[in-house]
Amino acid sequence: MAAKKEKVIKWGVVTAGRITHTFARDIKHCVNTEIAAVASRDDEKARRFQLEHSVETTYDNYQALFNDENVDAVYIGSPHTFHFEHAVAAMRAGKHILCEKPITTSESKLLELMSVATEEKVFLMEAMWTWFLPAIKKARDWYRSGKIGELIHLKCDFGYHVPYCESGREYDPKLAGGCLFDMGIYPIAFNRLFNASAPKEMQGNIHRAPNGVDDDVIWQLKYENSISSLHTSFRARLPNSGHLIGTEGTICIPDFFRSIECSLMRDDKIEERFQDHRKGSGFEFQIDHACKRIRQGETQSDVVTWKDSLNFLKDIETIRQKAISS
């Protein structure tokens, strides 16, 4: 008997910006899924996106895309403060959701998204693509199997120089501007992958741009037997690496947020090295996962769960409350 053919998941894309272009390039490395439509308030951007990625349909408003019966799922790449309204509107139209990080700007809004997803019986996931990368998964396997012994220190940073522009998306407080939401969520998520429990103590420092939004944040989390040191910045390009330092070895992950490799170190020597040979940028792994869960009729991921997304937001709020401003 012939195997049952998998359903082709057709995506609608919200906005035609940089990150949605990455999504469109990487979906070409996935099976049984494609982009059916793109929506942008900028018609010229939508047309360029359509031509570059061979997308059949364009819309100049988002609700029209949500109402498109040819669209099964929606990838939301709009600014942070619009995630909530776009996700609710799309889910009310029966669409599954993969939403860029942070999925919302508050715990209360995320709880409402979870309620809508449950009510509408649709899939909802935050696009924490880093957790799906083969190198990150290999690092976690090494850690869980005891390859570095007991974890005593986790180090992670993520930052790029973003010139100050008060009207720019990154710095605009009306768009939840600031490096903590924009880039800091990456080291927050990296730390949560290896430290699932809440820390016993947190201390940190927030440097603020002229308009008051955070543009450099460094913080330290103390656990029962380990410490995590994390840093994010718009002021400078940081090493952007992740390190897990244990009693018996160290795991090093260059460019952890998009990592293609990781190394297991003992006594200054590489004991084991892993490299992936992916064809895309890395979004393809989360896209394949989302499509699989949608076909299975699930409402949430078993990798990036709703609880995980709530924890990311809790960590951001804790840092904002307890870190000292300078």
Buried (B, 14 or more C-beta within 10 A) or exposed (E): EEEEEEEEBBBBBBBBBEBBBBBBBBBBBBEEBBBBBBBBEEEEBBBBBBEEBEBEBBBEEBEBBBBBEEBBBBBBBBBBBBBBEBBBBBBEBBBBBBBBBBBBBBBEBBEBBBEBBBEBEBBBBBBBBBBBBBBBBBBBEBBEEEBBEEBBEBBBBBBBEBEBEEEEBBBBEEBBBBBBBBBBBBBBBBBBBBBEEEBEEBEBBBBBBEBEBBBBBBBBBEBEEBBBBBBBBBBEEBBBBBBBBBEEBBBBBBBBBBBBBBBBBEEEEEEBEBEBEBEBBBBBBBBBBBBBBBBEEBBBBEBBEBEBBBBBBBBBEBBBEEBEEE
